């Protein structure tokens, strides 16, 4: 049974939580275009009497309540994928339409609406004195959809803020998640020799050579590692390109791009080796990681290789135990302990920096990036209770 004080405070805030979730959804925030939403969230943090509110160099907004020595961070990315395909939506993706218990809109599940629950959960924890030696931080991070974890690397390596514990608020259906597969993005380029298409025997067709490499990759997937918790690694050849002087010419170059999901025991080094061994005519072929490069809304130029490490937190870790206890108290039943299929900022928090991290968020993972994306409004209210309760539960564990 949840603390009656939390229940009463959260219930009183429910209309505000919904209204603010709608405001967030109505504010477009594609990657590199998050400025207006950052300003909106910053204003709400100040309105809720956060003790500190800052915007870092890359453009993420970070607020704090409490003054304890231990730092607990709730993180939600505030950028979204594209949603201009109106014909595929039954409602305007930026109208934040409410139908019964469902709130529709781009980012409703992934993961804008979580921000409303996080902010009010933190406000409740401060108001009721539930921080128990923690400084509780809320981050609205940018650029996650285009390069997950990049804003976290900036937060820790450039701005010097390193939390002790992290809750990633991507959708978990109100279950507790403790890991995910990682990801490597690869580019393979094969070269040949151009010739007139009327005399193909005078050339060396790069597409034909690449076709054999693609078939080799299909066979390679059968050899990937499998983990009992995270599952098996996968590979998808997602884009193929070629270059030729004209449509009447033998192509002299062909390039493919690959999404390689990695599980426990797989790294960028093991992935590069396996693909170099799989290519046709390696003397004419290069295998390399792709690079992310862009400019954030603040004008900061950013870049990173596209390697996103796998991570798993032990099921008996104090943060997992605290998360399960808090979720069970809020939901009235024991939550599942599971993992994401997709990737999150956890690739940096825990994958790169080994900061203990779990996931807990409103919404369902399968709705991320989908047309007609929605979140259950009742999930928002329960999530706010969880975010208010977790610091006191974690304090008992650590």
Helices and strands as residue ranges (DSSP letters): H 4-26, H 35-47, E 52-55, E 61-65, E 70-77, G 86-88, E 98-99, E 102-104, H 112-127, E 134-141, H 150-153, I 154-158, E 165-168, E 176-180, E 182-191, G 197-202, H 206-220, G 221-223, E 226-227, E 231-232, E 234-243, E 253-262, H 268-278, G 282-284, E 285-289, E 291-295, E 301-305, E 307-308, E 311-312, H 318-331, E 337-340, H 346-349, E 357-359, G 365-367, E 374-376, H 377-397
